[in-house]
Amino acid sequence: MIPPIIELEEKIKEINGKPYFPVEVAKVNDQVVRMALFEGDFHWHTHAEEDELFFVYKGEIEIQYKDRDNVRLKQGQMHVVPKGVEHCPKSIQPSYVLMFEPYQTKSEKD
């Protein structure tokens, strides 16, 4: 069976304005694509075993780092946070962001 087309605007409706409430968009092998509304700061954390890719679908965000320069992402841009690197995503404006990560990703709050 061929999977259906995924409408990202429908996923935005599913989020229903709840910041940092990720919804699953798609599974690809042992990876998952999730979407969340970024509004304000998240929290400082690391992923011990996996990289995390952020793709800004709408808006503008910043990935804050303690030991390197922060990265600002605008709509249509992406960035990979390497495993084990402490980071804190925050929005510059309310933003919808796709996150590509292993299905079992765990955040370790610092």
C-alpha positions in Angstrom: 0.0 0.0 0.0 1.3 3.5 -0.9 1.1 5.9 2.0 -1.1 9.0 1.6 0.2 12.5 0.9 0.9 14.4 4.1 -0.6 17.8 4.4 1.6 19.9 6.8 -1.2 22.5 7.2 -3.4 19.7 8.6 -0.6 18.9 11.1 -0.6 22.5 12.2 -4.3 22.2 12.9 -3.6 19.1 15.0 -1.1 21.0 17.1 -3.9 23.4 17.8 -1.7 26.3 19.1 -0.1 24.3 21.8 3.6 25.2 22.0 6.2 22.4 22.1 3.5 19.7 21.7 5.0 17.6 18.9 2.8 15.6 16.6 4.0 12.8 14.4 4.1 13.6 10.7 5.7 10.5 9.3 7.8 7.4 10.1 10.8 6.6 7.9 12.5 3.3 8.8 13.6 3.8 12.4 13.3 7.6 12.1 10.3 9.9 12.8 9.4 13.3 11.5 7.6 15.4 14.1 6.2 18.9 13.9 5.9 21.4 16.8 4.9 25.0 17.4 8.0 26.8 18.8 6.9 29.7 21.0 9.3 31.1 23.5 12.2 29.0 24.9 12.2 25.3 25.3 14.7 24.1 27.8 18.4 23.2 27.8 19.0 19.6 27.0 21.1 17.0 25.2 20.4 13.8 23.2 23.1 11.4 24.3 22.7 8.9 21.4 21.3 10.8 18.4 21.6 13.8 16.2 18.6 16.0 15.8 17.7 17.9 12.6 15.5 21.0 12.8 13.7 22.3 9.6 11.8 25.6 9.9 8.6 25.2 7.9 7.2 28.6 9.0 8.7 31.4 11.1 12.2 31.9 12.6 14.0 30.2 15.5 17.3 30.2 17.2 19.2 27.1 18.5 21.2 28.3 21.5 24.5 26.7 22.4 26.6 27.1 25.6 29.9 26.3 24.0 29.6 27.7 20.5 27.8 30.4 18.5 24.0 30.2 18.3 22.4 29.4 15.0 19.4 31.4 13.7 17.1 29.6 11.2 14.6 31.2 8.9 11.7 29.6 7.0 13.1 27.0 4.6 16.4 26.5 6.5 17.6 23.5 8.5 20.3 22.7 11.0 21.6 19.5 12.7 22.5 19.4 16.4 25.1 16.7 16.9 24.5 14.1 19.6 25.7 15.0 23.0 25.7 18.8 22.4 23.7 20.8 24.9 21.2 23.1 23.2 18.1 25.1 23.8 15.7 26.0 20.9 13.7 29.2 21.1 11.4 31.0 18.8 12.1 34.5 17.4 8.4 34.5 16.5 5.8 31.7 16.7 7.2 29.0 14.3 6.3 25.6 13.0 9.3 23.3 13.0 9.9 19.8 11.7 12.3 17.7 13.7 13.9 14.6 12.2 15.1 12.1 14.8 15.2 8.5 15.8 11.8 7.3 16.9 13.0 6.6 20.5 14.7 10.1 21.0 14.9 11.1 24.6 15.8 14.5 25.8 18.0 14.7 28.9 17.2 18.0 30.6 20.3 19.7 32.0 
